[in-house]
Amino acid sequence: MNSRVQGISEDWLSLWIGLAVFVLALGMLAGADLLGWVVSTHVWTDVSKALAPASKAYGGLGGIGALVATYVALTVVLSIGAAALKVDVKRFALGFTAVFWLAYLAWIVGSFANFAANTPADMKKFGIGWSLKLTNEGGYIVALLAGLFIGNFMPGFAGWMKEAVRPELYVKTAIVILGGFLGVTAAEKLALATSVMFLGLAAIVCAYLIFWSVVYYVARVWFGFNREWAAPLASGISICGVSAAIATGAAIRARPMVAIMVSSLVVIFAVIELLFLPFLAGEFLSHQPLVSGAWMALSVKTDGAAVASGAITEALVLSRNAAEGINYAKGWIIGTAATVKVFIDIFIGVWAFVLAYIWTRHIEVRAPGEQAKAREIWDRFPKFIIGYVITFVLVLAIALSAAPDVLAKVKSAMGEANAFRGIFFVLTFFTIGVMSNFRKLWEEGIGKLAAVYLVCLFGFIVWVGLVISWLFFSGVKPPLAG
């Protein structure tokens, strides 16, 4: 699908929508809770408790009322955006209605406790004996599978929804909002962030130079992919999954299908990692707690799955140490995982600009003596990354300079904005599925893509990440509880 239409692009549109959500969320600093009505989804065993407004101030709406209010608001805003894109607004609104309700139903299903509860404490809370431990990101998997079913077995329905099947618009908007959420995370973990600064910098070097270069080489030389495929694949596997793949695809002007296919693989492999890496860490790294947290951040390639894996690892490691009479304080392992992941995420915008420069100056074929102009590099640079940087820096600056009560308000504000981020992500994965026809994907080479992912991730990235984590955190222990 062409994302650039008659004077405005989905890139710019996602920037403005994301910033609008961000600004409205900050109304809380002036005492105005403008977004508390947005629906949030919780892990559940009783489906009546799956949904609730993001803010207790809007508790009267109830879960269903918040869901309807969220649907209406997004339909209005995105339909205005569709008009700006010069597409059929009526068809978009009808298609978005189907996209929204099917995607959100998938998220609710994926949040069932036996799918999503991710720590022993959660399982005890819900009274269940087993769980796939997928966290709420299990809803993304269900949404992806639902979209794949429609795209492959209900092509007429998929075609009817096509005006609203815009995964790039949804994910780019989500990334703009994500910046503010990460700003709060960085501010809350500032002391820990300072102590792991060198590891964060090492993670950037490791992910963006060592990992990226090796994956790119493997994709190009061993598997024969061209640059259009190799670059987003390298970013998706080595850096930060979906966000990095989308940013890289935009920077090098790859076809939308490239980033879509890579994103599909990212989330699938992240869930696979989530199911076994924390248990390896709990078994073999219980006496190196912070090594285990950093390893999760360097190995698991989506934000939610990385932090969730840190939570599972913390529960397993603390439990094993407690059985030996060592009671570490909670929060340090998951905090390490979150902080290292933040360092990796922050650099996405820089890397997108670097790739835009390299592709325009050195990769694309030009006439002898012709050089890319600075304007062309600017046009190529993903504009939604600007929003990501703005929201991150502004929230971090406010949080670090404000009193504790203001920091609490910022945290609440970004929590409400983050509810929209989750919604846009689930819309992304559902529409990725709708656009992913298995026959076409096989013709494009998704089997070879999965082979590259498998070889690179489990062949060296996971293990090199472990070595880096060990070098920086071996012997560093959390404080004892109490």
N, C-alpha and C positions, 0 to 999 in steps of 0.2 A: 504494500500500500504506500502510495506517495504521501509523505508527511509534509511536503511543502506545497502550499496551494495559494496561488494568486495573491502574493504580497504578504501573507502571514504564514508562519509555520507552526507545527505542533510544538516545536522547540520553544519558541517565544510564548506560545499560549500556556504551556506547562509552567514556564517561569512566572507568569502573572498570576495564574491560579494558585500556585504554591505560595507565592508571596502574599496573596490575599488571605489565605488561610492563616499564614504566620502572623500577619498584622492583626487580624481579628482575634487570634488567640492572645496576643499581647494586651488586648483590652483589659484583661484581668489585672494588670498592673495599675490600672486606673479604677479598679473596682467594678468593672463591667464584664460579666461572664457571658460572652457573646456566642460561644461555641459549645457550651456545656450540654446542649441538646443532642449532640452527635451520638450515635449509638456505639457502644463498645461490646465486644464479644468475650465471654468468659468460658473457661473450662467448666463442663457441666455433667451431671448425671440426671438432673431434673431439667428438662428442656425449658421449662418456664423461667429458669434462672440463668439462661444462657445469655440474655441480652439485658442491657441497662443503659440509661443515659450516662455519658462520661462524667457529668457533675451531679452531685446529690441535690444541687439547687433546682434541677429539672426532674427530680424523682417522680413528680406527679405524672409525667409523660408515660412512665413505664417503658419496658423494653420494646414492645411493639410500636408504641407511639414514637419513640426515639428513632426506630428503624424507618418508619414512614416519613418522619420529618427529614431524616438524612437523605432518603431517596428523592423527596421533592426538591430539597435544596440543591443536590448534585445535578438533578435533571435540568433545573432552571439554569444553573451556572454553565454546565457543559453544553446545553443547547444554545446559549448565547455564544459560547466558543465555537460551536459548529457553524453558526451563522457567520462568524468572523472567518472561518475556514472556507466559506462559500460552498458548504454541502447542504443537502436537503434536510432542513431542521426537523420537519415532521418525521421523516424516516429515521433520523438520528434519535429523536426522543422515543419513538416506539422501540427501536432496536436497543437503546440504552435501558429501557424498562426491563426487557428480557435479560440483558447482560447483568444488570444490577441484582435482580432477584435470584437468578440462578447462581451467580457467583457468591452472593451472601448466604444462600442456603447451603452451598458447599462449605463455606467457612464455619457455619454452625455445626454441620455434620463433623467436620474435621476437628472441632473443639470438644467432642465427646471425650469424657475422662479417660476411657480405655485407649483412646488414640493419643491424647494430648498431655495428660498428667506426666510431668517429667522428673519429679524427684520423689524419694520415698515419703517425704512429708506430705506431698500432694496426694499420693496414693492412699496414705493413711487418712487424710482429710476426707476423701471421697469414698472411703471404705471399699476399695477395689484391690484385687490381688495381683493384677497384671496391667501393664500399659505399654503401648508402642513408644511412649516418651517422645512424641513428635512435636510437643508444644503447640501453640496456636498455628505455627507454620504448617501443621498437618492440614489445616484448611486450605492452604495454597496448593498442596498436592491434590486434594479432592477437587478443587476448582480446576486445576490443570487437567485431571482425568475427565471431568465432566465436559470441559471444552473440547478435549480430544475426541470424546464420543460423538459430540455434536458435529465437529468438523469432519469426521470420517464416515459417520453413519447417518447424519441428517444434513446433507449438503444444502438442501433447499432452505432449511431453517437457518443454517449458517449464512447463506447468501442474503436472507431477509434481514439479518442483524448487521450486515457488513459495515454500514455507516458508523455504527457504534463500536465496532471491533477495532480498537486503536490502542494496542498495548504500549506503544511508545509514548503516547500522550499520558497514559495513566502512570507508567513507571517513572517518567521524568518529573511529573508533578509530585510523586511520592518522594523522590530523591531531594527535591527542593525542601520539602517539609522535614525530611530526615536530618538536614543540617542543624536545625534548631534543637532537635532531640539529642543529637550527639554533643551539641554545645553544653547542654545541661549535664550530660554524662561526664564530660571532661571536667566541668566545674566541680561537680560533686566528688570526683575522684582526684582532685588536684594534687593532694599530698602523694597519693599513690602514683599519679601520672608523673610527678617529678622524679620519684624513685625509679620508675621504669623508663625514663626518658631515653636512655641509651638503648634499651631493648626496642623501644618504639622506632628509633632511628634505624637500628639494625633490621627491624622488620620491613621498613620501607626499602632499604637497600636489597634485602633478601627477596622481597616480593616483586619489586619493580625492575630490578636489574638481573639478579641471578635467576629467579623463577621464570620471569617473563621471557628472558632471552632463551632459556633452555626449551620452554614449551613452544615458543615460536619456531625454534630450530627443528624440534621434533615434528611439529605439524607440517613445516615446509619440506624438510629433507626426507624424513622417514615415511611420512604419509602422503606427501605430494600435494598438500593444499596450497592454493594461491594466497597472496597477501590479504585479500579481502576476508578470507576465512581465518587465516592464521593469527592475525592481530587480535580480533575480538575473542578468539578462543584462548589465546595466551593471557589476556586480561581476565577473562572469566575464571580460568583455572588458577591463576597465580595470585590474583589481587583480591577482589571483593565481589566475585560472583556477578549477579545480575546488574548491579549499578555500574561496575567497571566495564562489562561487556557492552551495555547500552551506550555509555560514554565513548568508548573506543569506536564502536560502530558509527556513531555520529561524527566523530573527529575525522575518520578516514572516508566518510561517505559510503559506507558499505550498505548493501541492500537491507531493508528491514528484516527480511527473513533470516539473515545471518545472525543478528543479535537475538532474534526470537528463538532460534534453534539452540544457540549456546545457552541462553537463559533457561530453557527447559532442562538441559543437562545439568546446569549448576544446581538447581533446586533439588533435582532427583539425587545427585551425588551428595549434596549437603545432608539430606535425610539419611542416606546410607552411612555417612560418617558419624552422624549424630547417634546412630544406633549401636556403634561399637567402639569408637575412639574413647569416650569417657570411661568405658569399662576397662579398656587397656590401661588408661591413666590411673584408675582406681586400683588396679591390680599391681602395676609395676612402678608407679610414681607416688605412692602414698607417703613416702618419706621425703618427697621433693614437691611440696604442695604448689608453690608458685611456678615451678617448671610445668606442672600439669596444666595450670590455667593459661600460661602463655602458649603452650603447645596447641590448645584448642583454638586460640585466636589465629595462629599462623596456619592452621590446617583446614578449618571448616570455613567454607567460602560464602556464606550469607550471614548478615548481622544477627538476625534472630537465632539462627541455628548455632552460631558461634557462642553467643551469650548463653543460650540454653545448654549447650554442651558444657560451658563453664559451670553452670548451676548444677548439672548432674554430677560433674566431676567433683565439685566441692562437697556435695552430699556424700558421695562415695568415699572420698579421701578423709573427710572429717569423721565419718562413721568408723572407718578402719583404724584411724589413730585413736579415737575415743575408746575403742575396744582394747587398745594397748595402754590406756591410761593417759594419753596426751590429748588435751582438749584445746584445739586452736580456736581463735576467734573467727566467727563467721564473716563472710564478705570479702576476704582477701583473695581468694582464688577466683571467684567470679569477677571481682574488681580488676584483677590483673588481666583476665580475658577481655573484659570490656574496654579497658584502657588501651591495650595493644591494638585491638580492633579499631578503636577510634583513630589512632595514629595512621593505620593503613588507609582508613576511609578518607581522612582529610586530604590525602595526596592525590585522590582521583582527579580533581580538577587540574592539578599541575600536570599530571600524566596525559590527560586529554589534550592539553595545550601543546605539550611536547610532541605528541603523535601528529597533531594537526600540522605543526611546523615541519616535521620530518616528511610527512606525506606530500605536502605541497611543494617543498623545496627539493626533495631528493628521490621520491618514489615515483610520482606520476610523470608520465612521458610528456615532454614539452619540446618545442622547437629549439634548435641550437641557440644558445645565448639567452633564451627566455627564462626569466625568474618569476617565481610566485610573488605577488605583491602582498604587503602586510594586510591589505583589505581582504584578500582571499583567505588568509589564515584566520582572520577575525570571523569571516563568514562561515568558515569550516568549524570553528570552535563551538562546542555544544553550549548554547546559551543557558540551559537549565543549570549547568554547573555554577554559573554566576549566582543564581539564587541559593544554591547549596552552600556556597562560601559565605554569602551575606548572612543567611540565617544562622550559620554556625558561629561566625565571628561576633555578630551582634549579641546573640544569647550568651556566649562565653564572656564578653565584655561586661554585660549587665550583671551576670551572675557573680563575677569576680569582684565587682566594685560595689555591690549592693549589700545591704544588711541581711541577716539571716531570714527575716520575715519576707523580704522581697524575693530572696532566692526561692523560698517556698512557693511564692506566687508564680515565679517563672517556671518552676518545675511543674506546677499544676497546669499552667498555660500550655506548655509544650506537650504535656500528657494528652490534653484535648486535641491539639494539633496532630499528635502522633496517632490518634484514633483515625483521623482522615488518612494518614499515611498507610495504615493497615488496610483500610478500605481500598485505596488505590492499588495497593499491592495485590489484593485478591482479585480485583478487576483485571489487573495485568496478567495474572497466571491463567485466569479463565479465558481471556481473549487470545492469549498465546496458544492455548489448546485449540480454540476454534479455528485459528489460522493455520494450524499444523496438520496438514493432510499427510497421513503416513506414506502414501505412495509417492507424493512429491518429496517428502523428507528423505525417503530412501534414495530417490533419484539424486537428491542434492548431496547425499552422503552422510546422513546422521549416524549410520553404523560406524563409519570411519571416525567421526567426531567423538563418539563415545569411546572408541578405542584409544584415541589420543588422550582423552580425559583420564581413562583408566590407567594407562601407562604412566602418564606424568604425575597424577595425583598420588597414586599408591606406589609408583616406582621410585620417586625421589622427594616430592614436595612434602609429604607427611613426615618423612624421616629426616630430611634436612631441617624442617621446622623444629623437630624434636631436638636436634643437635644444637641449633641456635638457642632454643629455650634453655637447654641444659647449660650452655656456656655462660649465659647471663644470670641464671637464677639458681643454679646448683648451690645448695647450702643456705639459701635465703629462706627463712621461715616466717610465717605469720606470728603475731603476738599470741600468747596464750589467753584463753577466755578468762575474764574476771581479773 
